[in-house]
Amino acid sequence: MTPNELLEYQTHFEGYQSFLTGDAEKDACWHFEAQETHAICVLSAIQGVQLEIIELSAIIKNEDAYYNLNFGAARRSRMISGAFRQLHYLIAPNRSEPMLHDDVFEAARALNDIYIHTRGFLDNYAWALVHLFGDEASKALHRGEVDLFGKKFLSTSSFSEFKDVLAPFANWNLELKERRDPVAHRIPLSVPPSFLNDTDQAEFSEVNKRFEAARKLLSEVTQNGETPPEADAAAAEADKLYERLQKIGRFAPIIVHDPKEGGTRIYPTVPHDIGRLVRISRELNHRISRRLGS
């Protein structure tokens, strides 16, 4: 089991602090090492969470609680680990090469999967607690009030012993909901394929004009339904220019959510969030197991 302290980015960053010079370019490699080792540790931890939840589920007799943990939280942990593994494969912490549009889509889908299932994972635990330990007051809560961090949820006497487990994560949960929850805001998370400076913008404009001209020519020479040699040449030119367009600029690993706000760095933010989820799961698993007398 990955120790909790290795789920914290600061633990890894402190290991490289003595190498920092204050020069951003020279220090970039040490920031990468810290972000990379943090991501790998978190990936290992979230991969193990599924088994930890399944082991807990084996001692649970309440059918509804069992379903929420075994078929809810455990499955979601597997989906989160798979999405994070794909995201890490597509976007290393030090990636600077612009992303192809298909890869941008896959990275964005992985990001949204991570955060959609993160919210669902927390909800599965909330419902499991209701079914395991809920009294009349907690079972009378409306569906939207069954929230691990909700005031009404935590104010019920049934869950008082879980307050100290969840309290250290309250600010994190609030930030998560406000900044990275694609469901609550109805706006999916996205990843910019590249950032363009003035020189890049001029190149993009020039290449894009040639691309549009090639597309126009292709449309004109194929409008009668035939594919003359000119069409093949125009198609090849359009493909080449489209590929070139995707390689202009410089990539930065940023999450974009609300278009009115700035971006958020993928590293260490995403592994930090998943690490928090792992810690919450471990703490709740321990308390549930202890309360069930196992």
Buried (B, 14 or more C-beta within 10 A) or exposed (E): EBEBEBBBBEBBBEEBEEEEEEEEEEBEEBBBBBBBBBBBBBBBBBBBBBEBBBEBBEEBEBEEBBBBBBEBBBBBBBBBBBBBBBBBEBBBBBBEEBBBEEBBBBBBBBBBBBBBBBBBBBBBBBBBBBBBBBEEEBEEBEEEBBBBBBEBBBEBEBBEEBEEBBEEBEEBBEBBBEBBBBEEBEEBBBBBBBEBEEEBEEBBEEBBEBBEBBBEBBEEBBEEEEEEEEBEBBBEBBEBBBEBBBEBBEBBBBBBBEEEEEBBEBBBBBBBBBBBBBBBBBBBBEBBBEEBEE
